[in-house]
Amino acid sequence: MSNDSPTFRLFKRVPSFKNGISSALDLFGSEGSNYRMNTTEKEADMDSIYSDWLAVGNDMRKAIKDHGAETAKRK
């Protein structure tokens, strides 16, 4: 998964092994600071819909590229 994936929009910084270990050992609940938080429900919905359409667009671009490569092989 690349850093420009819609999933990575959820994080303030790119997750790493060190972040994963520290969050597993987080006894005081400060882990929420690793994630972006929306201020309103509407903003959260808009971000979710935006991320969904980014994923759809990425899938469509990949499918079109793969189809073009497959078609070129047949010629």
C-alpha positions, -999 to 999 in steps of 0.1 A, spaced: 0 0 0 15 33 -10 16 65 11 -9 82 -12 -35 56 -5 -68 69 9 -62 48 40 -31 69 49 -53 101 51 -65 88 85 -30 93 100 -12 125 109 20 108 101 28 76 82 26 46 105 58 27 112 69 -4 132 79 19 161 45 36 161 28 2 161 48 -11 191 44 22 210 6 21 204 4 -15 216 22 -5 248 2 28 253 -13 24 288 -26 59 292 -46 63 260 -26 90 243 -27 71 209 -55 92 196 -29 118 187 -17 96 158 -50 100 140 -66 129 123 -98 139 140 -128 156 123 -145 185 142 -180 177 129 -200 148 116 -204 165 82 -167 169 79 -161 133 88 -187 122 62 -172 144 35 -137 130 42 -150 94 41 -168 100 8 -137 117 -6 -115 88 4 -140 63 -11 -140 81 -45 -102 83 -44 -101 45 -40 -127 41 -68 -106 63 -91 -74 45 -83 -91 11 -91 -105 25 -123 -71 39 -134 -55 5 -127 -82 -14 -145 -79 8 -176 -41 5 -175 -42 -33 -172 -68 -36 -199 -47 -14 -222 -16 -36 -215 -36 -68 -221 -50 -54 -254 -15 -44 -266 -3 -80 -259 -29 -95 -282 -20 -73 -312 
